[in-house]
Amino acid sequence: MFKRLPEAQQAMRQHPVAVTINGQAVQCREGDTVAAAMLCAGFVDCRDTVVSGVPRGPYCMTGTCYDCLVIIDGQPNQQGCMTAVREGMNIERQSGARQVRA
C-alpha cells in the first residue's frame, strides 16, 4: 500500500534512524514523519475510534484529520504526520479516547 521510491530507499541506507514502533525495532529514513515511518514498516493503524473502536490510520498527512494520533515517548495525542522521527524514539499505537487537558 505504501512503498518507498528507489531513491528514498538509498537515502535510508545512507542516513538510517532507529526507532521502536509498538515494541518492534524499525529502521526508517532521516526526515521521515512518524506516520510515514509507520506506513513503510507495515503499521497501517495508529489509533482506534472512540465510538466504535474501528482502527484508524494516517489519512491526510497534513495535520488536518487527526487520524494519525499516536503515543510518542510516553506522550499521547501526538500527530504522527507532523512529527519527524528521531533516533531512539518510542512510538506506540493509541487506544481509546484521547485525553484532553483542562
N, C-alpha and C positions, 0 to 999 in steps of 0.2 A: 504494500500500500504506500509506504513512504520509503523512497530509495535515494541514496546519495548519488550524485553525479560523479563520474570517474575523477574529475579534478578535485572534488571535495574529499574523496577517499584518499587521494595522495596527500592533501593538506593535513588530514587526520593523522597519517603516519608520521608527518614531519613535526607536528605540534600536538601530541595527544594529551588529553586531560582525563584523569581517572576520577570517577565519581561512583557512588553507590546508589542504585535505584532499587527500592523495595528489597534491600538486603543483598542484592547481586552486584558484584563489581562490573563496571562498564567503562569502556574506553570511548570517549567522544572527542569532538574536534574543538580546538580553541576557537572561541567566537560563537559556538552553538548556544542557543537558548536551551533551557531545561526541557521545554516542550519538544523541540527538535531532537534533542538527545534521547528523550524517552521514545519518541516515534521511531527513530533509527534503530534503537535497541529492541524494538518489538513490543514496547509497553504502549498500548493504544488507549487505555483509560487512565484518567488521573484522579477521578472522584466519583461519588455516587450522587444522584439527585436526592434531595431531601424528601420529597413526597413519595416517590415510587421506588427509590433505591436503584434506579437504572444507571448503569455505568456511563460516564461522560468522558470525552477526550478532547484534546485541542481542536478547536473549530475555526476560529477566525485568525488566529496567530497574530493579532494586532492589539490585544488587550481590551477588546470591547465586550466579549461574551462571557468571560469568567468561567468557561468550561474547563480550563486548564489548572484550576486551583490544586496545589499540592502542599505538602509539608516539606520545608527545606531547613535542614539543620535544627529540627525541632520547632520551627515557627510555622504554624498553619496559615492557610489562606494566601499563599504566595502564588502570584500569577506566573506559571511556567513559561509562557510565551514572552514575557517581558523581563525575565531574569537570565542573565548569562551564566553558564556553568563556570565553576572554578575548581581547582584541584582539591580533592578530598571532600567535596560537597556530598551531603547525605540527603537523598530525595525519597520521599515516601508518598504513596497514594493517600488521598484524604478521604475518609469515610464519614458519613453523617453530615449534619448541618454545620455550616461554618460558624465560628464563634465571633460575635461582634462585640467589640469593647464599647462600653458606655462612656 
